[in-house]
């Protein structure tokens, strides 16, 4: 496939239509909490490994593995090194393993410069942005690998006008975002699932720090990458671009807090391992000629999404709001008159209504929530019983009043009778 600039207007218009139809995605509250989220980042060393003479160029994660590609060199007959580290403390079959230990090492295929890699969960494939084309037919192409066996599947040519620096898969839209090399002025492009152009986000040559770009990572509206500043003496930086604004919005300097014995540093690639949590790969050399690859993690402030659906009454009610990571949010059960709460599902799990009668509290939020409140009309049996009890009580009160009235009348009758008898006795005694 050959991507030409003349197609941009058409694909941009189609993208707008697609975006409109996908409004729920665009309006999502789950996202990084603004440009200021990248201030004062703390880079935590998670683990490290030995390099084998080359430079680790790219990283991505699957549900089970952390995948890296080490470029040995750019010669077409030199195979590069793919390594898969265990991401969890159990493997894909549930067997205990040491987290971050090496699961697989493959040194069979030449991946060109292997400057970028991403994982597509829909196809269960790894896609590699080659960057170079020592093999002429690799120009403007990506390699596709099986994400379980790491076997080569196919080559896809995106264009023959330039090579691809970086790539990431965007699951929300089932699209890829790539960055071109200098021949297309380091443009950011959005591709569909078939690697066809959807939108050109513009040219970014000369933006930010450095004179070239490493691999990239997409999170919501943000594109993150490392500029190449090697040998410039200005330190290392993180670039943050906005997709919607089409501009560089942050370029914080990185402090890895290295030891004094580090003599070479090159951050290469990063990926999002959880919402707002990123894992980056950094090549370092020591003054003792040790060659290592280090894995650093950093977390940014992140707003998760809470969706509330109240249904079963006359009108269903939908609400969604942003909830900052670590915050506590209270969801109230606003029960309509004549109804009761029949069931409340929190991420598809019912809660104890005996414990939570009027509201539910979400504590230390670390993910999105979907809450469904199901209303039901109050049962008529209860109303009938209530009315019956009221009638019985009223009847008893009426009977009591009648009884008291009759009792009083009886007492009056007996009193009159006694008075007559006394009067009769008095009259007889007089005679």
C-alpha positions in Angstrom: 0.0 0.0 0.0 1.2 3.5 -0.8 0.1 6.3 1.5 -0.2 9.7 -0.4 -0.9 13.2 1.1 -3.7 13.7 -1.4 -5.9 11.3 0.4 -5.8 13.2 3.7 -8.9 15.3 3.2 -11.1 12.3 2.4 -9.8 10.2 5.2 -10.0 13.1 7.7 -13.6 13.6 6.8 -14.3 9.9 7.2 -12.5 10.0 10.5 -14.8 12.8 11.8 -17.8 10.7 10.9 -16.3 7.7 12.6 -15.5 9.8 15.7 -19.1 11.1 15.8 -20.5 7.5 15.6 -18.0 6.6 18.4 -19.1 9.4 20.6 -19.2 7.2 23.8 -15.5 6.6 23.3 -14.6 10.2 22.7 -16.6 11.4 25.8 -15.0 8.9 28.1 -13.8 10.3 31.4 -11.1 7.6 31.8 -7.9 9.5 30.9 -4.7 11.1 32.1 -5.6 14.1 34.4 -4.3 16.9 32.1 -1.0 18.2 30.9 0.2 18.9 34.5 0.1 15.1 35.2 3.6 14.9 33.7 5.2 17.3 36.2 7.6 15.9 38.8 7.5 12.3 37.5 9.1 9.7 39.8 11.0 7.0 37.8 11.2 3.7 39.8 13.7 1.0 38.8 11.7 -2.3 38.5 14.4 -4.7 37.2 17.4 -5.0 34.9 19.1 -7.5 32.6 22.3 -7.8 30.7 22.5 -6.6 27.1 24.1 -8.9 24.6 26.2 -6.4 22.7 23.4 -4.5 21.0 20.8 -1.8 22.1 17.3 -2.6 23.3 15.2 -0.5 21.0 11.6 -1.3 21.9 9.2 -2.7 24.5 5.5 -3.7 24.7 3.4 -5.9 27.0 0.9 -8.7 26.5 -1.2 -10.2 29.3 1.6 -12.6 30.1 4.9 -11.0 28.9 7.0 -8.0 28.7 8.5 -8.1 25.2 11.8 -6.4 24.2 13.7 -6.3 20.9 17.5 -5.9 21.1 19.0 -4.6 17.8 22.4 -6.3 17.4 23.2 -4.3 14.3 21.5 -3.2 11.1 23.1 -5.8 8.8 20.5 -7.9 7.0 22.3 -11.2 7.8 22.5 -10.5 11.6 19.5 -11.8 13.6 18.3 -9.6 16.5 17.2 -10.7 19.9 13.6 -11.0 21.1 13.2 -11.5 24.8 10.0 -12.2 26.7 10.0 -11.7 30.5 7.2 -12.9 32.8 4.9 -10.0 33.5 3.1 -11.8 36.5 4.1 -14.3 39.1 2.3 -17.1 37.2 2.6 -18.1 33.6 -0.2 -18.4 31.0 -1.2 -21.8 32.4 -1.3 -20.6 36.0 2.0 -22.2 37.1 4.1 -20.2 39.6 7.1 -18.3 38.0 9.4 -15.6 39.2 8.0 -12.2 38.1 10.3 -10.4 35.6 12.4 -13.5 35.0 13.2 -14.5 31.4 10.6 -16.7 29.8 11.8 -16.9 26.2 14.9 -15.7 24.2 14.8 -15.9 20.4 17.8 -15.0 18.2 16.7 -16.1 14.7 15.2 -13.2 12.8 16.6 -9.8 11.5 14.1 -7.2 12.6 16.0 -4.3 10.9 16.5 -1.6 13.5 13.3 -2.8 15.4 12.7 0.7 16.6 9.0 0.2 17.7 6.8 -2.7 18.8 3.1 -2.9 19.9 0.6 -5.6 20.9 -2.8 -6.0 19.3 -5.1 -8.0 21.6 -7.8 -8.4 19.0 -5.5 -10.4 16.7 -3.1 -11.5 19.4 -0.2 -10.2 17.3 3.0 -8.2 17.8 3.6 -5.5 15.2 7.2 -4.2 14.7 8.1 -0.8 13.2 11.4 -1.6 11.4 12.7 1.9 10.8 15.4 0.8 8.4 15.4 -1.3 5.3 18.7 -3.1 4.9 16.4 -5.5 3.0 15.1 -3.3 0.2 11.6 -4.6 0.2 11.2 -3.8 3.9 10.9 -0.1 3.2 7.9 1.4 4.9 6.9 -1.9 6.3 6.1 -3.6 9.6 6.7 -7.2 10.7 3.8 -9.1 12.3 4.5 -11.9 14.8 2.4 -14.3 16.7 2.1 -13.0 20.3 2.3 -16.5 21.9 4.9 -18.3 19.8 6.7 -15.2 18.6 6.8 -16.8 15.2 7.1 -14.5 12.1 3.7 -14.3 10.3 3.9 -11.7 7.5 5.3 -8.4 6.3 2.9 -5.5 5.7 4.0 -2.5 3.6 2.4 0.7 4.9 4.1 2.9 2.3 7.2 3.0 0.1 7.7 6.8 0.7 9.4 6.6 4.1 10.2 4.3 7.0 8.4 4.0 10.4 10.0 5.1 13.6 7.4 4.1 16.2 4.1 2.4 16.5 1.3 1.8 19.1 -2.1 0.1 19.0 -5.1 2.1 20.3 -7.7 -0.5 21.5 -10.5 2.1 22.0 -10.7 2.7 18.3 -9.0 -0.4 16.9 -6.4 1.7 15.2 -2.6 2.2 15.1 -0.7 5.4 15.6 2.7 5.6 13.8 5.5 8.2 13.5 7.4 8.5 10.2 11.1 9.0 9.8 12.7 12.3 8.5 11.6 11.6 4.9 8.0 12.5 5.9 9.2 15.1 8.5 8.4 12.8 11.5 4.6 13.0 11.0 2.2 11.3 13.3 -0.4 9.2 11.3 -3.4 7.2 12.4 -4.0 3.9 10.6 -6.9 1.5 10.7 -6.7 -2.2 11.6 -5.5 -2.9 8.0 -2.8 -0.3 8.2 -4.6 2.0 5.8 -4.4 5.8 6.5 -7.2 7.3 8.5 -5.8 10.7 9.5 -2.6 12.7 9.3 -1.9 14.6 12.5 0.8 16.8 11.1 4.6 17.0 10.9 6.7 17.1 14.0 10.3 17.4 12.8 12.2 19.8 15.0 9.7 19.9 17.8 10.9 19.4 21.4 14.3 18.3 22.4 16.8 16.2 20.5 17.3 15.6 16.8 15.3 12.4 16.3 12.6 10.2 18.0 12.5 6.8 19.7 9.4 4.6 19.9 6.1 6.0 21.0 3.2 5.1 23.3 -0.4 6.4 23.1 -2.6 7.0 26.2 -6.0 8.6 25.4 -5.3 12.0 23.9 -1.5 11.8 24.6 1.4 10.5 22.5 4.5 9.9 24.6 8.0 9.3 23.3 11.7 9.9 24.0 13.6 12.3 21.9 17.1 11.2 20.8 19.5 13.5 22.8 22.5 11.2 22.8 25.7 13.1 22.7 24.0 16.5 23.0 24.9 17.0 26.7 21.5 18.2 27.7 20.2 15.2 29.5 17.1 13.0 28.8 13.5 14.1 28.2 10.0 12.8 27.8 7.9 14.2 25.0 4.2 14.5 25.4 2.0 15.4 22.4 -1.7 16.1 22.3 -3.6 14.3 19.5 -6.6 16.7 19.6 -4.5 19.9 19.8 -1.7 18.5 17.5 1.1 20.0 19.5 3.8 19.3 22.0 2.3 20.0 25.4 5.0 18.9 27.8 8.7 18.0 27.7 9.8 17.2 31.3 13.4 16.4 31.9 14.0 12.9 33.3 15.9 12.1 36.5 16.6 8.4 36.7 18.7 9.0 39.8 21.6 7.0 38.4 24.7 6.0 40.3 28.0 7.7 39.6 29.4 4.7 37.7 26.9 5.1 34.8 28.7 6.4 31.7 26.2 5.8 28.9 22.4 6.4 28.9 19.8 6.0 26.2 16.1 5.7 27.0 14.4 4.0 24.0 10.8 3.0 24.4 7.8 2.9 26.8 4.4 1.3 27.1 1.3 1.7 29.3 1.0 -1.4 31.5 -2.0 -0.1 33.5 -4.1 3.0 33.1 -1.7 5.9 33.8 1.2 3.5 34.7 4.1 3.3 32.2 7.1 1.0 31.8 10.1 2.3 30.0 13.3 0.6 28.8 16.7 2.4 29.2 20.1 1.2 28.0 23.0 1.9 30.3 26.8 1.2 30.4 28.9 1.4 33.5 32.5 2.5 33.9 33.3 -1.2 34.4 32.1 -1.8 30.8 28.9 -3.6 31.9 26.1 -3.3 29.4 22.6 -3.4 30.9 19.0 -2.7 30.1 17.0 -1.2 32.8 13.2 -1.1 33.2 11.7 2.0 34.9 8.1 2.5 35.9 6.3 5.8 36.5 2.7 6.7 37.4 0.8 9.8 36.4 -2.4 11.2 38.0 -5.3 9.5 36.2 -9.1 10.0 36.2 -11.1 6.8 36.0 -14.7 6.6 34.8 -17.7 5.7 37.0 -20.9 4.9 35.0 -24.2 4.7 36.9 -27.3 3.3 35.3 -30.6 3.5 37.3 -33.3 1.5 35.7 -36.7 -0.1 36.4 -38.6 3.1 37.2 -40.6 5.2 34.7 -37.4 6.8 33.3 -34.0 5.2 33.2 -31.3 7.5 34.4 -27.6 7.5 33.2 -24.8 9.3 34.8 -21.0 9.2 34.4 -18.3 11.1 36.1 -14.5 11.2 36.5 -13.0 9.7 39.7 -9.3 10.5 40.4 -7.0 7.5 41.1 -7.1 6.8 44.9 -10.2 8.9 45.6 -13.4 7.8 47.4 -16.7 8.4 45.7 -20.2 7.8 47.1 -23.0 6.6 44.8 -26.5 7.3 46.3 -29.6 5.2 45.5 -32.1 8.0 44.6 -35.2 5.8 44.9 -38.3 7.1 43.1 -41.5 7.3 45.0 -43.4 4.1 45.0 -40.3 2.0 44.2 -37.7 0.1 46.1 -34.1 -1.0 45.3 -34.3 -4.5 44.0 -30.6 -5.1 43.1 -27.3 -3.1 42.7 -24.5 -4.5 40.6 -21.0 -3.1 40.9 -18.9 -4.3 37.9 -21.5 -7.1 37.4 -21.3 -8.3 41.1 -24.3 -7.8 43.4 -23.8 -6.0 46.7 -25.4 -6.7 50.0 -28.5 -4.5 50.2 -28.8 -5.3 53.9 -25.5 -3.5 54.4 -25.8 -0.8 51.8 -29.4 0.5 52.0 -29.2 4.0 50.6 -25.7 4.4 49.1 -22.5 2.6 48.1 -19.0 3.9 48.7 -16.1 3.3 46.2 -12.9 3.4 48.1 -9.3 3.9 46.8 -10.4 3.9 43.2 -7.9 2.2 40.9 -10.1 1.4 37.9 -13.3 2.1 36.0 -16.7 1.2 37.5 -20.0 0.3 36.0 -22.9 0.4 38.5 -26.4 -0.7 37.8 -29.2 0.2 40.2 -32.4 -1.9 39.5 -35.6 -0.5 40.9 -38.9 -2.4 41.4 -42.4 -1.2 42.4 -43.3 -1.7 46.0 -45.4 -4.9 46.3 -49.2 -4.3 46.7 -49.3 -7.1 49.3 -47.6 -4.9 51.8 -50.1 -2.1 51.1 -53.1 -4.5 51.5 -51.7 -5.8 54.8 -51.1 -2.3 56.0 -54.7 -1.2 55.1 -56.1 -4.4 56.7 -54.2 -3.7 59.9 -55.4 -0.2 60.0 -59.1 -1.3 59.5 -58.7 -3.9 62.3 -57.3 -1.2 64.6 -60.1 1.2 63.8 -62.7 -1.5 64.3 -61.2 -2.4 67.7 -61.3 1.2 68.6 -64.9 1.5 67.5 -65.9 -1.6 69.5 -64.0 -0.3 72.5 -65.9 3.0 72.3 -69.3 1.1 71.9 -68.3 -1.2 74.8 -67.5 1.8 77.0 -70.7 3.6 76.1 -72.8 0.5 76.9 -70.9 0.0 80.1 -71.6 3.5 81.1 -75.3 3.2 80.1 -75.5 0.0 82.2 -74.0 1.7 85.2 -76.5 4.6 84.8 -79.4 2.1 84.5 -78.3 0.2 87.6 -77.8 3.4 89.5 -81.4 4.6 88.7 -82.7 1.2 89.6 -81.1 1.4 93.0 -82.4 4.9 93.6 -86.0 3.7 92.8 -85.6 0.8 95.1 -84.4 3.0 97.9 -87.3 5.4 97.3 -89.8 2.6 97.4 -88.3 1.3 100.7 -88.5 4.7 102.2 -92.1 5.1 101.1 -93.1 1.8 102.7 -91.4 2.6 106.0 -93.4 5.8 106.3 -96.7 4.1 105.8 
